[in-house]
Amino acid sequence: MAAGPAPLCWRPREQMPHLSKMERVVLSMQDPDQGVKMRNQRLLITVIPHAVTGNDIMEWLIRKYCISEEEALHLSALLLRHGYLYPLQDPGSLVLRPDETLYRFQTPYFWTSTLWPAAELDYAIYLAKKNIRKHGALVDHEKKQYDQLHRKINYMWDLVVMQAREQLRAAKQRRKGDRLVIACQEQIYWLVNRPPPGVPNMLEQGPERGSSTARRVPMNTDFYKWEIECCRKALGRTRVKSSVSLEAYLKFSSQHRPHDPIMSGCLPSNPWITDDDTYWAMNASSVAVPTKLRVERWGFSFQELLEDPVGRAHFMDFLRKEFSGEMPHPPPAPFQAPVREVGDPPSRFQTALATAQGGPDLVPGPPAENLSFWEACEELRHGGQAQVPGLVDAVYQQFLAPGAARWVNIDSQTMEWTLEGLSQPHRYMLDAAQLHIYMLMKKDSYPRFLKSDMYKALLAEAVIPPETKRRVFPFMRKPWHSSSSPALLPATAPGGPGGEGGEA
């Protein structure tokens, strides 16, 4: 079989490491002195040269590598599936039989380690030759491949048929034994490179991997029960319509577009392409009067408000004024007593109860203490490791201990988790308490802040940066840090650029 021209987009396939090991085994088996004894074998009335039997292969592997009969059978089966051996009596079977079945070693031209591709033109010639020889009696998958190739390369099908007839005409001039050997060599080559449906492709998976059929899930009662349960869970899963999600996406985009420097630009000027740093000064971490865009972002979410130092300072001022009576304040949340679980020691329950109550005469602290506690937890989380034990003790004594000066109200379960973490303090031990206070401020204090006169006054008094005059064609803007080419500079005096003859 002649190899056809490789396609333009073809690249050599990667050499698999196990192939070189197999080839060393095959070369050892073909050694004339210490390899498998090869002799002329008679197949019916045809004499096949250099043939070996399955028994000889098994005995040589057991003797050479000191392995068991099962391991030798497995290794010989791998050599057969990779195309290094092929049977003479049943070429379509890739199973080694440890008996007097005749085998031959594949010629190195057809080894799987060769980097020339198994082109579609060569496969079409092989199928056409087989179709002519057997008068159309091809296997089902070969018929399907034959029809597909006929439609795919119909423009050169005359060349395929001509090559197939020429090869059959040349084969008739050989001896019958040689014709049988060449036919088996081609058939085992295409069984490896174009395996039938359901047969694993040995060129894509190593010999240590099992067959794809071995990993197939059995279609029994348990499988269908599991599939029904998965479908039931999928039906109960909450889903959002695409129209709703797209509407939310458009709302988010329209809300955040004026605040995106790339989409809407920077006011009063862009500090990345100009020398004007007014944008940084107006949006510093501490300014007397924030910009209007900055104040508007505080209304997007509670997290936006807390991440801005200026917004957090105004929120703290609002909470303090609200508690002092300058602003209307709703009554405090009702007290929630801790629940004692079965198996809890009495001491732990009494400690949690006393902590939750804060003593007989202590009432929940002002809302400003909630924000102070959240800031203290942030300092603990992002502070140095050496200061963690001291910060944990300071936060507990100031906000959570019975009779604390700035006591905050958290639920009993969170308090119990916090007390358990005091034995081995770490930077994340107050996360549960911080989340509880965060959700309390988000649902209670934050909506009141957005509806308050204080926030409305901040919006009214916010600074609106003046817009600089834009060019009609922005792409014609000259660079700010540009200089003339040295070739265009006027001639300077011998004294150098600083001399009188030079021009600045």
Secondary structure by P-SEA (a helix, b strand, c coil): ccccccccccccccccaaaaaaaaaaaaaacccccccccccccccccccccccaaaaaaaaaaaccccaaaaaaaaaaaaaaccccccccccccccccccbbbbbccccccccccccccaaaaaaaaaaaaaaacccccaaaaaaaaaaaaacccaaaaaaaaaaaaaaaaaaccaaaaaaaaaaaaaaaaaacccccccccccccccccccccccccccaaaaaaaaaaaaaaaacccccaaaaaaaaaaaaaaaccccccccccccccccccccaaaaaaaccccccccaaaaaaaaccaaaaaacaaaaaaaaaaaaaaaaccccccccccbbbbbbcccccaaaaaaaaaaaacccccccccaaaaaaaaaaaaaaaaccccaaaaaaaaaaaccccccccbbbbbcaaaaaaaaaaccccccccaaaaaaaaaaaaaaccaaaaaacaaaaaaaaaccccccccccccccccccccccccccccccccccccccccccc
